[in-house]
Amino acid sequence: MPKRLAAAAPGGPPASSNPQREAQALLAAAIGIYNGGDWSRFPEGFRLVRRAADAGSVSAQEWLGAAYDYGLGTRRNQRKAFRHYRVAAQHGSRSAEYNLALFYEMGRGVRRNYREARRWMTRAARHGDREAIHVLGWMNRYGRGGPRNLRRGYLLHRRAARMGCAEAQFSTASV
């Protein structure tokens, strides 16, 4: 664990007059707790993430989405996970954009909507998320959320494969 996280985790973050700095310290402390792997401390990590999100941290919104998504220190709640991923995605977080697209595609916490799934997957792909590029390739190949385009689907798979996405490497080898 990096020193900064280890130092922040045990006693909690110091109070600060700068809300952004305070949010960063809260999030660092929470990440330290989650990375420690001690499940008994996860509720404490969740409380810190929630405080960081309330203080305006976009990264904390994404972490809060993951906490609700996977039940990290709280009960699983797909609707709340969706809401927090959406806030982070609207502020440009590519992994939140990817997760939001998956929620729309699978109907988790929201009504299934392939068009919205494709829109958010496209945003994540444009921000360079290789898994999003791969999934967008499948969406193009099968016409999910938009027109079917086999050529574009293959090119997206190839691009994701070159970026190191193992699933895309398999997809391009089998075409």
N, C-alpha and C positions, 0 to 999 in steps of 0.2 A: 504494500500500500504506500503510495507517495506520502512523504513527510507532511505535506500540507493537509492531506485528508486525515492522516493519523493524528495530527495535533488537534484538528478541529473536532474529531469524533467523540473522544471521551467526555469532556466537560460541556459540550455544546458550543455553539458559536458565540463570540463576544458581541455585546450590543454595539450598534453603530448608528451614527447620525445619518449615514448615507444609505438609503433604502436598497439600492442596487447592490452595494457591497454587503449589506446584511443578508440579502437574499442569496448572494453567492456563497457566503459563509454557511448559511443554513443548509443550502443544497450540498455543499462540500461535506458537511457533517453527516447528512443523510446518506450520501453516496458511500462515505466511510463505513457507516453502519451496515448498509446493504452489502458492500464488498467484503465485510468481515464474515458474513455467512451465518451469524448467530441469529437464528429465527426468533429467539425470544426478544431480541432488540428491534425487530422489524417494525412493531407498532411505534416505537420512538422515532425511527427513520421516517415512517409515514407522516407523523406529526410535523417533523422538520420540513419535509418536502411540501406539505400543505401550507406551512407558514411562509416558505420561500415563494410558492406560487401566489399566495395572497399579497406578498411584497412586490409582485410584478415580474418575477423571473419566468421567461418563456421556457427555458430548459426545465424548470421545475414543473411547469404545466405538462410537459411531455413525460417527465418522471412520474407525476401524479396519474397520468393516463396509464402508464405501465403498472403502477401500484394497484390501481383498480382492475386492470386487465388481468394481472396474474395473482392478485390477492397478496401483495407484499405488505404485510402489516395491517391489512384491512380486509374486509370481505370483498370478494370479487363482485364487480358491478359494471357490466358492459356499457350501460348507458352513461355512467359517469366517466368511464374510460374514454368513450367516444367523445364526450364534451371536451375533455381536457386535451385529447389528441387534436381536436378541431381547433382549439385556441392556439396551440403550438404550431399547427400546420398553417393557420392563417397568418402567422408571423414568420413563415418561411423555413421552418424546421423540416428538412427533407425526410428524416426518419418518421416524423409525425405525419407528414403527407403520405408516406408509404403505408403506415399503420391505418390511417383514416381511409385510404383507398381499400384496404383489406376489409375494414369494417363495413364499408358500403357494399363491397363485392359479396361478402358472406352474410350480410344482414345481421351483424352483431351490434346490438345496442341502437340500431337504427333500421328502418325499412330498407331491404335490399334495393340497390339502385346502381345498375351497371354503368349507366352514363356518368354518374358522379364518381364511381370507382375509377373509370377510365380517365376522367378529368384530373383527379388527384394523383393517380399513378403517373400521368403525363407530367405533372408538375414535379413529382419526386424524381422522375427520370431526367427531366431537364436540369435538375440540381445535381445530377451525377450519381444517383443511387443505383448501383448495378443490379440489385434484386428487382427494383422497380422497372428497370429497362427490360429485364427478362420477362417479368409478368406482363408488361405492356406488349411485348412480342406475342405472348399467348393470346392476349386480348385482341390483337390485330389478326392473328391467324384464325381465330374462331369467331370474330365479329362481336365480341362482348363489349357492349356500351358504345358501339359505333360500327362503321362499315368494315367488312372483312377485307383484309389486304394481306395475302400470303407473302408477297415479296417484302413488304415493310416488316411483317412479323419475323421473317427469317433474318433480315438485316439487323433488327433490334436484338435478336438472340445472339447473332454473331458479335455485335458490339459488346453485349454483356459478357460473353465468353472471353473476349479479349481483355476485359476488365477483371477477369478472374472469377466470375460466377460459375461454380461447378455445375449447377443445373443447366445453365445455358450452354456450357461446353458439351454436356451430354445431348442437349436438344439439337445443337448444330451438327453433331456427329451422326445423329440418327436420321437427319433429313436427307 
